[in-house]
Amino acid sequence: MDRIGLMGWVLSLTGVLPGLGYAQAELPDKPPGEMPAEASKLQNTPDEFRFEHVRIDRKTGTVTVDATVVRAQYALEFLLCKAGTKEYESVLATPAEAWQIHAGLLMLGLSPGLPAVEQDGKYNPPRGAGLQISIEWKDGAGRVCTAQAADWFKASTIGKGAPKPKRWIFVGSNLLPDGQYEADDNGGIISVANLPSSVIDVPFASTKTIDRREYVEDKKALPPAGTEVQLIITPEKDAARADYARALLEIDRNNQLKLDGQAMTHDQLAPWAEQYISRHKHGTVVIRSAAEALSGFAPRVGEELRLGGVFDIQYRTVTFLHAPLPRTAGQSARALAEWQSRFKNPGDEIQNPAISARLILQNIQIERAELERLNILWAQYAKALEAEMKAYNAMATETPATQPGSNQNANPTK
């Protein structure tokens, strides 16, 4: 299952509706559909939801992430990255998946906010739900130590005078058209430079340009590399009702709707929008349509959102993400030969060939599911049509005068 689908599956267990926190009146008696293989290690209690390396405590309102101290080789871009990705420019690394941290914040009732953006000549820093981030670890004597996340880095020579973040913003990275979560793809989770792909960002302007980055690790404050820590994320008071929020409404090739990974019907749009905008007065909705969707469907969806009071709507269309699938054995052989060459020479590719291949595999899965659906539909249609034809033939045999071509109005005396 892709990460967006898995996130929607997990959230449905807790009754969370996108943009509304705990708005669902009743929790489901059982999980929605078959449990995905990736969810087999989840542990859920009334007060706590556990992934392998992320714990969401609904009683204390915290998300705790397992991490390890690393030694950055360059100026910092991240406070926290995914293990095996960007340790060379990060303070901490975690074996956890970024989407699980995102899901944890949603479980606490938060909505993702807006990443930094330059618009009409004005730079808007990240805006959205405010967070506090602290760190706990044990020193060499086994004593429990605590620090604020910002205590572990300082202004660089270039960034002299740069402010230390007293709070952080849940910007929420991006749910990608291929069903993946962008922060998991690139490894950046909590950034100290403004990056729209991060899960969490600083609340002010901070450049990502490599030779102008404003922060470096504070080696005097850091425990030794390899120290295991717990990074604790705590939403600020009223973070669940932050003025700025963002929701993603997807329209697939069959004009089906999904709101941040959860299925939604057309008649639910306006009521949802009313509740959403009552919680987030500057709430934004991004409508992302598949290229194959009906051309006039997205504007109709937008009209329903406006009826509910949401007027900041962004429209995006996902163009075809893949090359045509082979239809003959020869085409399949040529396509496989091309993939073998691409995997052998990944340096020649603009994008990691594994990511491109994943898109192809996902498209095959979609096409096979669609063919299976059509196979069932057409089999039912053929059976019903055959029954109607048999009924007609039986009737025509009994009353031949009513068959097409017979002249019922003809005068038999002439």
Buried (B, 14 or more C-beta within 10 A) or exposed (E): BBBBBBBBBBBBBBBBBBBBBBBBEEEEEEBEEEBBEBBEEBEBEEEBBBBEBBBBBBEEBBBBBBBBBBBBEEBBBBBBBBBEBBBEBBBBBBBBBBBBBBBBBBBBBBBBBBBBEEEEEEEBBBBBBBBBBBBEBBEEEEEEEEBEBBBBBBBBEBBEEBBBBEBBBBBBBBBBBBBBBBBBBBBBBBBBBBBBBBBBBBBBBBBBEEEEBBBBBBEEEBBEEEBEBBBBBBBBEEBBBBBBBBBBBBBBBEBBBBBBBBEBEEEBBBEBBBBBBEBBEBBBBBBBBBEEBEEEBBEEBBEBBBEBBBEBBEEEEBEEBBEEEEEEEEEEEEBEEEBEEBEEEEEEEEEEBEEBEBBBEBBEEBEEEEEEEEEEEEEEEEEEEEEEEEEEEEEEEEEEEEEEEEEEEEEEEE
